[in-house]
Structures are given as C-alpha cells and as structure tokens.
Amino acid sequence: MVNLVIMRHGEAQPQYSSDSERQLTHAGIREVQQMAGWLQHHYSAFDCIYASPYRRTQQTAALIAEAGLALTPVQTNTDLVPEGNAQLVLDFIELQLSEQPDQRILLVSHMPLVSFLVEAFTRQGQTPIFDTAGVACLEFKPGHGVLLEYASPALVQLVQHSV
C-alpha cells in the first residue's frame, strides 16, 4: 500500500537572482496537472502534503491540492529545500507516522534531495534521478520502506500512447 509519495516540482523558470523565487513555467504547470491526474487515478487523496518553501514547490503542491488530492491544507517544511538533510525529513515523517500510522503523505521537493529521500526511506544505493514532476511511490513504515513505483510525465505519456 502506498502511503508516502515523494515528488519533484514541475519545470521551473531559468535561474533568477534568487533560486527560491523561481516559478513554474507553463510546461511545468501542465506536467504537474498531468501527474495530479495520474495520482488521482491510482491513489487516494493525501492526509498531509508538505512542500519546500520555494515558490515552484509551493505552486506544485497547490496544483496537487486543487486537483482534490489534499485532505488538509498544504504545509511548508523548511527541511525540503534542495540542500536539505534527508535524515531530518526521515525523522520528521517517522514521527508523523508514529502518531498516525495510516496517514498518506506527499512530500514536494527538489533535486537532489528527492533522490536522497528515496534512498533514506528505502535502502542504500537506491537514488533515482527524478524528471520534473516525477513521483516515487513508497510503502513506508518507520524503519523500513519499499519503492513500489516511479512515474513521470514522459512515462505516463508513453504508456497512454501505447494503450
């Protein structure tokens, strides 16, 4: 059962003077909307959505919430920034799940942290490279996690065209 999804933000504008202020491009918005549709088709709404304070992740999380995938308002987690510490995020999620073991959680963050999070929640050496708006779907219980699937806009589109 998937109870933890790690998502990279959609495509963002080129670097500005402040990385934290970069916004999603039109293509990035479409990517996130496509993945919201995919998540909606495959999974239930999330009990909690945590996003980095950066503008592009906040926009990504808001689009996911607007698609009806959030049971509560999106919350900001300052540990989800690009240079964040995966162990701090793991500790935070383990605490959340110890209090409510059945909750479904979405984390919206950045490369390279999203890759390090998959490794922290599953096993050493499992650090997938995320496409923009890519999602890693995990089954996680404190102390043990399994990567069940990875999806991205390009993979979803490929599957849709082959059906």
Disulfide bonds with the S-S distance in Angstrom:
none
